[in-house]
């Protein structure tokens, strides 16, 4: 059965609600489900808890949800590219839970695997450990972290088939595969959608069982946070 929806708005219309937890794939502006994020903004839902590696930049990516005042809490690893995020955090408008990047990845993976909690050395003896259980293993102290299960997960794939099998491309893969498993409902957008059987099974990274709905990505510019270039060296003439 095809999981392809007419549009991102159609894919989300009956699953969004105020106060829900939203997990979103991407790293910076790479591999973000931009159409689905825009559809969340258009829906007007508010008081969201957003779980993502970061909150995009001002006016792009998840930054548009901050601009619209739709986010109550953020669970993230890195937020240094978004001035509005800092302003809302310092003003007490936005609740923030910082999570080390590897820990955040494992929390999402654990949530998707049905693991409620795990122990890690990362964060022991720091502010990250405040209020969290500690335990000793083999003479070392470890910190308990909880798995994350989101109400809805939004991911971006390079190619998908109509059943929802997903294939990612290069660094745009990033957090998307683990976010896809951590949602009670997972909605994906893909640059290319093909018929079943057209993706080599060995290339499927997220199996269709994790994906409930699928939408074709619009043709849009893929933004880059910071473009760093160097001058092309002058070659000596022969």
PADRENSE-458347 format. One record per residue (C-alpha): x, y, z; residue in one letter. Coordinates in Angstrom, 3 decimals, decimal comma, m for minus. Example, Ala and Ser with C-alpha at 12.3 -4.5 7.8 and 13.67 -1.06 7.14 Angstrom:
2
{pt {12,300; m4,500; 7,800}; a}
{pt {13,670; m1,060; 7,140}; s}
//
This chain:
238
{pt {0,000; 0,000; 0,000}; x}
{pt {1,390; 3,391; m0,982}; x}
{pt {2,194; 5,725; 1,905}; x}
{pt {2,647; 8,766; m0,332}; x}
{pt {0,592; 11,811; 0,656}; x}
{pt {m0,451; 14,708; m1,555}; x}
{pt {1,524; 17,290; 0,430}; x}
{pt {3,360; 17,860; 3,686}; x}
{pt {0,298; 19,611; 5,098}; x}
{pt {m1,883; 16,616; 4,223}; x}
{pt {0,643; 14,255; 5,794}; x}
{pt {0,507; 16,110; 9,112}; x}
{pt {m3,031; 17,437; 9,350}; x}
{pt {m4,424; 14,844; 11,784}; x}
{pt {m1,335; 13,996; 13,858}; x}
{pt {m0,299; 17,404; 15,196}; x}
{pt {m1,576; 18,762; 18,498}; x}
{pt {m0,560; 21,348; 21,053}; x}
{pt {1,962; 20,197; 23,651}; x}
{pt {3,306; 17,236; 21,689}; x}
{pt {6,914; 16,061; 21,391}; x}
{pt {8,412; 16,352; 17,918}; x}
{pt {11,707; 14,665; 16,955}; x}
{pt {13,318; 16,094; 13,824}; x}
{pt {16,219; 14,778; 11,768}; x}
{pt {19,021; 16,867; 10,360}; x}
{pt {22,322; 18,398; 11,368}; x}
{pt {22,394; 22,142; 11,024}; x}
{pt {20,585; 22,659; 7,736}; x}
{pt {21,830; 19,394; 6,222}; x}
{pt {19,248; 16,657; 5,858}; x}
{pt {16,382; 18,595; 7,430}; x}
{pt {12,769; 17,832; 6,424}; x}
{pt {12,175; 21,441; 5,394}; x}
{pt {8,737; 20,939; 3,829}; x}
{pt {7,450; 19,110; 6,905}; x}
{pt {8,865; 21,787; 9,205}; x}
{pt {7,088; 24,467; 7,159}; x}
{pt {3,879; 22,452; 7,402}; x}
{pt {4,214; 22,331; 11,199}; x}
{pt {4,563; 26,095; 11,189}; x}
{pt {1,510; 26,496; 8,955}; x}
{pt {m0,554; 24,281; 11,286}; x}
{pt {m0,239; 26,746; 14,152}; x}
{pt {0,333; 24,086; 16,830}; x}
{pt {2,078; 25,436; 19,921}; x}
{pt {3,765; 24,462; 23,187}; x}
{pt {5,902; 21,956; 21,300}; x}
{pt {8,829; 20,049; 22,739}; x}
{pt {11,332; 19,714; 19,884}; x}
{pt {14,074; 17,084; 19,983}; x}
{pt {16,793; 17,697; 17,423}; x}
{pt {20,542; 18,027; 17,193}; x}
{pt {20,030; 21,796; 16,860}; x}
{pt {17,379; 24,385; 16,081}; x}
{pt {18,573; 25,479; 12,663}; x}
{pt {19,422; 29,138; 12,106}; x}
{pt {17,405; 32,334; 12,248}; x}
{pt {14,627; 32,081; 9,691}; x}
{pt {15,596; 28,653; 8,381}; x}
{pt {15,007; 25,071; 9,434}; x}
{pt {13,561; 24,713; 12,910}; x}
{pt {14,291; 28,390; 13,435}; x}
{pt {10,944; 29,155; 11,762}; x}
{pt {9,105; 27,442; 14,617}; x}
{pt {10,948; 29,611; 17,140}; x}
{pt {9,986; 32,705; 15,144}; x}
{pt {6,349; 31,654; 15,231}; x}
{pt {6,447; 31,138; 19,009}; x}
{pt {5,405; 27,504; 18,695}; x}
{pt {8,183; 25,902; 20,765}; x}
{pt {8,040; 25,590; 24,563}; x}
{pt {11,007; 23,270; 25,150}; x}
{pt {14,056; 22,157; 23,196}; x}
{pt {16,194; 19,058; 23,745}; x}
{pt {19,337; 19,576; 21,672}; x}
{pt {23,111; 19,349; 21,535}; x}
{pt {24,124; 22,526; 19,723}; x}
{pt {22,340; 25,835; 19,356}; x}
{pt {25,107; 28,319; 18,563}; x}
{pt {23,871; 29,378; 15,122}; x}
{pt {20,504; 30,762; 16,228}; x}
{pt {20,367; 34,235; 17,838}; x}
{pt {16,612; 34,081; 18,432}; x}
{pt {17,086; 30,825; 20,327}; x}
{pt {19,559; 32,538; 22,668}; x}
{pt {17,233; 35,508; 23,156}; x}
{pt {14,240; 33,314; 24,034}; x}
{pt {16,327; 31,129; 26,341}; x}
{pt {17,820; 34,085; 28,231}; x}
{pt {14,371; 35,705; 28,493}; x}
{pt {12,963; 32,555; 30,101}; x}
{pt {10,528; 32,010; 27,234}; x}
{pt {12,174; 28,794; 26,091}; x}
{pt {12,981; 25,788; 28,274}; x}
{pt {16,194; 24,077; 27,176}; x}
{pt {17,590; 20,663; 27,983}; x}
{pt {21,122; 20,323; 26,669}; x}
{pt {22,232; 16,793; 25,870}; x}
{pt {25,732; 15,800; 24,704}; x}
{pt {25,549; 14,860; 21,043}; x}
{pt {26,456; 11,186; 21,458}; x}
{pt {24,091; 10,921; 24,410}; x}
{pt {21,269; 12,501; 22,428}; x}
{pt {21,857; 10,067; 19,564}; x}
{pt {21,788; 7,140; 21,982}; x}
{pt {18,654; 8,442; 23,727}; x}
{pt {16,846; 8,481; 20,391}; x}
{pt {18,219; 5,075; 19,425}; x}
{pt {17,221; 3,656; 22,819}; x}
{pt {13,710; 5,083; 22,515}; x}
{pt {13,316; 3,480; 19,117}; x}
{pt {14,600; 0,154; 20,446}; x}
{pt {12,249; 0,103; 23,431}; x}
{pt {15,036; 0,734; 25,957}; x}
{pt {13,741; 3,085; 28,684}; x}
{pt {17,151; 4,096; 30,075}; x}
{pt {20,880; 3,436; 29,858}; x}
{pt {24,099; 4,459; 31,610}; x}
{pt {26,958; 6,548; 30,238}; x}
{pt {30,072; 8,210; 31,672}; x}
{pt {29,450; 11,328; 29,604}; x}
{pt {28,284; 14,192; 31,822}; x}
{pt {29,297; 12,707; 35,181}; x}
{pt {30,424; 15,496; 37,488}; x}
{pt {28,885; 18,244; 35,326}; x}
{pt {25,605; 20,178; 35,240}; x}
{pt {24,280; 17,516; 32,869}; x}
{pt {24,190; 15,062; 35,805}; x}
{pt {22,058; 17,196; 38,115}; x}
{pt {18,988; 15,303; 39,316}; x}
{pt {19,862; 12,112; 37,423}; x}
{pt {20,600; 8,731; 39,030}; x}
{pt {24,211; 7,566; 39,255}; x}
{pt {25,506; 4,007; 39,493}; x}
{pt {28,912; 2,364; 39,780}; x}
{pt {30,037; m0,296; 37,331}; x}
{pt {33,473; m1,904; 37,585}; x}
{pt {34,675; 0,886; 39,834}; x}
{pt {33,524; 3,695; 37,527}; x}
{pt {30,601; 6,084; 38,022}; x}
{pt {27,988; 6,273; 35,292}; x}
{pt {25,023; 8,548; 34,686}; x}
{pt {21,536; 7,314; 33,842}; x}
{pt {19,956; 8,828; 30,734}; x}
{pt {16,396; 8,196; 29,565}; x}
{pt {15,444; 7,031; 26,098}; x}
{pt {13,368; 9,420; 23,983}; x}
{pt {10,123; 8,481; 22,281}; x}
{pt {8,476; 11,280; 20,301}; x}
{pt {4,820; 11,621; 19,415}; x}
{pt {5,825; 12,407; 15,834}; x}
{pt {9,178; 12,050; 14,063}; x}
{pt {10,000; 14,031; 10,928}; x}
{pt {12,848; 12,851; 8,701}; x}
{pt {14,414; 13,646; 5,346}; x}
{pt {15,550; 10,944; 2,927}; x}
{pt {17,242; 11,138; m0,439}; x}
{pt {15,260; 8,327; m2,023}; x}
{pt {12,229; 6,317; m0,907}; x}
{pt {9,861; 3,822; m2,394}; x}
{pt {6,116; 4,168; m2,056}; x}
{pt {6,075; 1,624; 0,780}; x}
{pt {8,292; 3,893; 2,885}; x}
{pt {11,712; 2,244; 2,630}; x}
{pt {14,267; 5,048; 2,958}; x}
{pt {17,737; 5,633; 1,573}; x}
{pt {19,909; 8,557; 2,696}; x}
{pt {22,744; 10,329; 0,902}; x}
{pt {26,127; 11,292; 2,314}; x}
{pt {26,154; 13,566; 5,380}; x}
{pt {22,421; 14,266; 5,040}; x}
{pt {21,972; 10,860; 6,661}; x}
{pt {23,114; 12,219; 10,081}; x}
{pt {20,393; 11,927; 12,768}; x}
{pt {17,601; 10,867; 10,397}; x}
{pt {17,779; 7,054; 10,795}; x}
{pt {17,595; 7,134; 14,604}; x}
{pt {14,922; 9,833; 14,621}; x}
{pt {12,863; 7,671; 12,256}; x}
{pt {12,762; 4,834; 14,793}; x}
{pt {11,973; 7,061; 17,785}; x}
{pt {8,564; 8,341; 16,697}; x}
{pt {5,196; 6,815; 17,499}; x}
{pt {4,317; 8,208; 14,078}; x}
{pt {7,103; 8,800; 11,561}; x}
{pt {6,623; 10,964; 8,497}; x}
{pt {9,343; 11,210; 5,870}; x}
{pt {9,958; 13,479; 2,935}; x}
{pt {12,187; 12,354; 0,094}; x}
{pt {13,779; 13,973; m2,933}; x}
{pt {13,039; 10,938; m5,097}; x}
{pt {10,147; 8,491; m4,751}; x}
{pt {10,224; 5,251; m6,741}; x}
{pt {8,180; 2,080; m6,989}; x}
{pt {8,824; m0,908; m4,696}; x}
{pt {11,771; m2,994; m5,860}; x}
{pt {13,658; m0,065; m7,395}; x}
{pt {15,851; 0,419; m4,312}; x}
{pt {18,512; m2,213; m3,750}; x}
{pt {17,545; m3,872; m0,429}; x}
{pt {21,161; m3,520; 0,691}; x}
{pt {20,786; 0,259; 0,397}; x}
{pt {17,671; 0,556; 2,561}; x}
{pt {18,704; 2,238; 5,826}; x}
{pt {15,263; 2,816; 7,347}; x}
{pt {12,860; m0,066; 6,640}; x}
{pt {9,284; 0,815; 5,742}; x}
{pt {7,917; m0,629; 8,998}; x}
{pt {9,104; 2,543; 10,755}; x}
{pt {7,471; 4,960; 8,310}; x}
{pt {3,745; 5,699; 8,358}; x}
{pt {3,566; 8,476; 5,762}; x}
{pt {5,699; 9,822; 2,953}; x}
{pt {5,749; 13,045; 0,957}; x}
{pt {7,680; 14,272; m2,070}; x}
{pt {10,124; 17,081; m1,243}; x}
{pt {9,572; 20,325; m3,099}; x}
{pt {12,255; 21,680; m5,403}; x}
{pt {13,993; 24,145; m3,124}; x}
{pt {17,464; 25,502; m2,475}; x}
{pt {19,444; 23,410; m0,004}; x}
{pt {20,793; 26,048; 2,346}; x}
{pt {24,261; 25,962; 3,875}; x}
{pt {24,867; 27,452; 7,332}; x}
{pt {28,411; 28,623; 6,739}; x}
{pt {30,098; 28,492; 3,372}; x}
{pt {33,859; 28,172; 3,706}; x}
{pt {35,918; 28,342; 0,551}; x}
{pt {39,548; 28,904; m0,339}; x}
{pt {41,125; 30,399; m3,400}; x}
{pt {41,938; 27,986; m6,167}; x}
{pt {45,742; 27,666; m6,387}; x}
{pt {47,373; 29,140; m9,464}; x}
{pt {49,018; 26,399; m11,486}; x}
{pt {52,462; 27,076; m12,859}; x}
{pt {52,466; 27,308; m16,609}; x}
{pt {54,116; 24,409; m18,441}; x}
//
